[in-house]
Amino acid sequence: MQTANRILVTGGAGYVGSVVVDELLRQGARVRVLDALAHGTVSSLLPHWGRPDFEFVHGDVRDAQARADAVRDVDGVVHLAAVVGDPACAREPELAKEVNVEATRRLVDDASKAGVERFVFASTCSNYGKMSEGALATEEDELRPVSLYAETKVGCEPYILSRNGNGPVCTCLRFATVYGTSPRMRFDLTVNEFTREVALDRELVVFGEQFWRPYIHVRDVATAVALVLGAPHDAVAGEVFNVGATSENYRKLDLVEILKSRFSHAIVSFVHKDEDPRDYRVSFEKVKSRLGFVPTRTVADGIAEVAALLQSGLLADPDAPIYKN
């Protein structure tokens, strides 16, 4: 990445965003963050406060003036701001549509008007919904969203990609389910939540142990974002990439086995479910072959990392609302 680049990160104070900001600064970019602080704190970004290459703007991506100010004089946009996850979207569906769909479309319009060169959109592998047994979803497969969260992402991808040739170079990144430690920590993500329960000697209750998901460490997500921003235009323009590693597709049952290998005392019970329509394994060959992206961490690494944080005693209350969306 060229050190002269100025990048806007929407949602930059969040679980993924704060790590992306850290990685972009580390690589020499100048970073502006636009965040409404829906979860109440800017503490995840305090290590960067006062740096000449960092700027924070407290604003809502739904606000037209905030968007216009945020995209002014930037070379690229990493759009992470969203109502994230199925529970949060189900709880406030109208807000989810306003933020995830309408504000996203307006943001890419504003970026185009401002002459922004790059636009990276955070999407999700949840878009695939349910795959046939044994199949690996690729970027060319039909999208079958079965939650409002996935529907909002599917609803934005074509609009964003249509701006190529008439606006920024646009790329959609369908992230695997994220885990690992972050300055804005979350324990409502599967790997992090499972690790919390077991590391704190609680009974772990697992629903739908047979369903598949792909997983990726939050720092590998940040690396992928920076890689796309620095890639040649013709390698990423109008492209969709699944972001993860094919070897990191797991059933919840597999996650439990990894946890048991570290915590032999783990107490786990299973509640079998057949009705969950989300069941998908994903191929990440395209991002590997086209961009050379290979994650450096595994779920086992993430479990060790999160467990060490919990066992350090540094978190007064790992169940506190600040640690979930």
Number of C-alpha atoms within 10 A of each C-alpha: 14 11 11 10 17 21 27 27 27 27 26 30 31 28 24 26 28 24 25 27 30 19 19 24 19 10 14 15 21 23 26 22 25 27 23 20 15 13 14 9 14 19 12 18 21 11 10 16 12 10 10 9 14 18 15 20 15 12 20 20 27 17 12 15 11 16 21 17 14 25 25 15 14 20 21 24 28 24 23 25 25 24 23 14 18 15 15 16 21 15 10 11 16 11 15 22 21 16 19 26 21 16 21 26 17 17 25 27 17 20 26 20 15 18 16 22 17 27 30 25 25 19 26 21 28 29 22 24 20 21 20 10 10 8 12 15 21 18 18 7 10 12 18 17 21 17 18 18 27 24 18 24 25 20 17 18 23 12 15 24 22 12 18 18 11 9 22 28 24 27 28 27 22 22 21 26 20 22 29 27 21 18 19 21 20 24 24 18 17 17 25 22 20 23 26 23 20 22 22 13 13 13 13 18 13 18 16 17 19 16 19 21 19 25 25 25 24 25 22 24 25 19 19 24 21 20 16 24 26 14 13 11 16 9 12 22 22 20 15 21 26 24 32 30 23 18 13 20 22 18 19 21 17 14 18 21 14 14 22 15 11 15 16 10 12 20 15 15 12 13 9 11 12 10 7 12 14 18 18 25 28 27 22 24 20 16 21 18 10 11 17 12 20 18 18 12 16 17 23 14 13 21 25 15 15 23 22 13 15 18 12 9 10 9 11 8 11 19 14 11 12 15 16 17 17
